[in-house]
């Protein structure tokens, strides 16, 4: 099963890539700094990437940035980060990748549990994640020939918590989160959110 993983060098993207290869998937991992490169913040980069890509069975996006911080101190630039990068970037991956997704293929986007259970100072990322879920629901109504779209909402990841000097014990590691992506690919959900086992809101 031919699969593209965008954001393959990130914490979750790398774990997803490793799991899928272990399961026998033919994976092309990509990011901004690795050939074949893609920067989802730049529409022309997405165009260039898909112009060179062949048809695939699955396109996974685990890329995109957003801002964490109190709303009262948020600048226009910080507000736009999540909207331009994580949200619009993934929407463009779907829009521009449709012609490369085979019939019965699946898009898998990455949101986050904050769409359903936000924390203080997460207004930007919570809005982006919720917006991506709405996009997923609506796009599913337009896909043809058995194509599907699903969004995975990971919780906080233990490796990230450790890197930030936080208690990692409440959170799953990236390898555990990656199993939700495999479930999204191998299931039949369409227009729905998939959660990491044990972390459904």
N, C-alpha and C positions, 0 to 999 in steps of 0.2 A: 504494500500500500504506500504510494508515494505521498510524502508529507513535507510541508514547509513549516518550519518553526522560526518565527520572527522574534528576535530578542533571545536568541539561543545561548548567549553568554551571560545572561542575567541569572539571578538565583533560581527563579522558578523555571525559566526557559531552558537552562542547562539540565535541570532535573527532568523536565519533560522530554528533552532530546534523548537523554540517557535511557529513560524508561522505554520510549518508543523503539529505539534501536535494539534494546534487549528483547522486546516483544516481536522483533522481526520487521519493523517498519523501515522503509527506505526514506531516510530523513535528510533534507537539506536544511542545515541550520544557518541562519543569517542574522546580521545586526548591522549597526552603522560602521563598525571597524573591521568586519570580516567579509571577505569575498565569498559568494556574491553579496555585495553590501546593499542595505536598504535603510533609509532614514524616514520613519513614518511621519516625521514633522514636515517633510518636504514632498509635496505631491509629485514633483518631477522625478524624485528618487524612486517613489513607488512605481511610477510609469516605467522607468528604466529597468527596474528589477523584473516586473512582470513581462516586459517585452522580450526578455531573455529566458524567462522560465517556460518550461514545458507544462503540459496539463498534469494536474495532481488530484489526489483523492481527498486531501485535507490541507487546510491552511490555518495554522494556529498563530495568534498574535499574543505575545507575552511582553510587549514593549509599551513604552509611554510613561511620561512623567506627570506629576501633579504636585500641588503645593499643600503642605501642612502648616497650619498656623492660625492664630485668632483672626476672625473676620474683621474686627475693628482696625487691625493693623495691616490688612492685606492691600497690596498695591495693585494697580491695573495689570501690571506685568505678571505678578504672581497669580492673579485671578485667571488670566488668560492661559497660563501654563498648562493646567489640566485640560482646559477646553480645547486648546490647539494641539497639544501633544497626545495625551492618552485617549481623549474622546474622538476628536476629528481625525487623528491619525489612524485609529482602528476603523473608523467608518470609511475612510478612504481605502484602506486595505481591502475591505469587502467590496466596495464600489468598483475599484479598479482590478480586483482579482477574480471577479465573477466569470470572466471569459476563460480563465485558466482552471477553474474548478470543474471537475468531471461530473456528469450526472450521478446522483446519489452521493456526491461528495459533501463535506461538512466544513464550515467555518467555525473556529473556536476562538472567541474573544476572551479577554481577561478584564474583569471588573474588580470586585473586592467586597468583603463582608460589610464594609462601612456603608454600602448602599442600603442595607437593612438594619444595621446596628451601629450607627455613627458614634464616635467619641467626641468630646470637646475638641475644638480647633481642627476639625476635619471637614469643614463645610465644602471646600473646593473638591477634595477627592470623593466625598460622599455624593456630591451632585454629579460628578463625572461618572461614577460607577452606576448610579441610578439611571442616568441618561443613556448609558450604554446598554443597560437592560431593556429600556424602552425601545431603543434602536433595534435590538435583537428581536424583540417581540414583533415589531412592525415589519422588519425585513423578512422574517420567516413567511409572511403572507405573500411575498412577491417572488420567492425563489421557485424555480421550476425544475422539472425532470428529477425529482427526488432529492434535490439539494437541501441541506439543512444549515441552520446557524444556531449556535449555543453559546452562552456566556458562563464562564467559570468565575465564581466569587470566592477566591481564597481568603482565609483569615490572615492575621499577622503571621509571618514565618519565623521560626526559631532562629535561623541563621541571621536574619535581619535584626532580631531583638538582641542577639549576642553582640553583633557589630555596633549596636547603639548603646551597649552597656546596660541593657535592660534584662529583666528576668525572662528567660526563654521557656521556662517550664510549662506555661499554659498553652503553648503554641506548637503546631506540628512542624516538622522539618519539610524542606522543599521536596524531598523524595515522596513523602506522604501526600503532599498537595498535588504532585504530578499525577497521582492515581485518579484524581477527579477529571483531569484532561483525557486520560485513557477512557474513562467511563463516558465522557461526552462524545468521544469519537465512536466508540463501539456500541453505544446505545441508540435509541431512536428518537430522543428528545429533539424538538424543533421549536425555536423561539422561547426556550426556557432557560432558567438559571440552574447550574449544577454547583453543588457545594462539596467541600472536602468532608469526608466522613467524620462525624462527631462534631461538626461545626455548622450545622444547619441552623439558621436563626429561628 
